[in-house]
Amino acid sequence: MWLLTSGFLVLRFTDSIFLTQMVGVAATIPIIPVGLMIGIVVDSFDRRKILLFGLVVNTGLALVASALALAGVLAAWHVIVLTLILGSVMVSNQVTRRVFVSDMMPRDHLVHAIALDAFCMMTGMMIGPLLAGALLDIVPSSNDFNLVFVYALIAVLFFIASLFMRQTQPQAVTGSSGLTLWSTFRSFGEGFRLVAGNRAIIGFFGITLLFNLLYFSHQPLIPVFAEKVLEVGPTALGALASAGGLGGLIGLVFIASRRHIERKSMYFYGGTMAALVFLFVFAASNIYLVAFAALLLAGVGVSGFSSMQSTLILLSTPYAARGRVLGIQSIAIGVAPVGSLLVGAAAEFWGPGEAVRGIAACGFVLTGLWVIGAKQMRQL
């Protein structure tokens, strides 16, 4: 809801494709610094309290955005700065939540637990943009009241989530331990040595890097495609942005219903390559229904990537180091802002369709080459 509303707002205020893409850059640029540090914190402190703190901060950010819109002073730079802070919190949430799931579930149920966690995330990716687009269309736009309403609703939903988190009790609770400068460097070193010695994890990280660099960078441009290529309004925009989430739900229902999954890595890299193929189809189409179907099928592919990405790493990592390894994974995820900047600049110069088709084609070829060379990864 936040990303679609903020992208819509920046495009409307500035009519700049590049500045609209900066919303996505702001959301993802904290991934490397925050991800690395939170990995150590997650292994040392109560993960439930970390998640609860993040939800409270996000509630406050949404209230600030709503108040600024109500006062009539909300500007594009406000949205980008607030998104930068929200992105930092969401990176913390992403790393902490995946390890928190392993606190709640025994090892033999971890695959399905992570799949259900991804299912919830995909549900949000489907419902959030759909709801935001509809509200931006339905709620009166005079004095930006529709923006006030949507940001206020986001605040309410984050607050409700914090109430649920207060009631959640894991089976294993991580006690607080003091962090010193030496222990922080030592934890970093242990995590990097563990990753460097595991060629399968290196294989996972390579695909994660390529996918975040060359797939997710299209998402902030969906408002641009809706307005300038497909020529549809906010409600249809919301439906288009939710298509990937709907496809992800379909894929995750299938994965979660499987009793035993032999070749987990096949879901991981096969889903990645399928998503890139359908992203190319989306960028090549100027027909709304074809674009919607392409993003839906790309979302099915993303379900394989998202459900197995953390699962395979958690299963390949000692329990005490899981937070650090997922934090180090943030380096691979952290290339997303680079991809967003490149795609934003290319879209400004050549057009959004040409830019996204180019990254999808490059992503498919490079991922295929990496999979061929990552023998240890393919064995899992």
Summary of the structure (lengths in Angstrom):
residues: 380
radius of gyration: 20.0
end to end distance: 35.7
largest distance: 58.8
contacts: 1425
relative contact order: 0.17
helix: 85%
strand: 0%
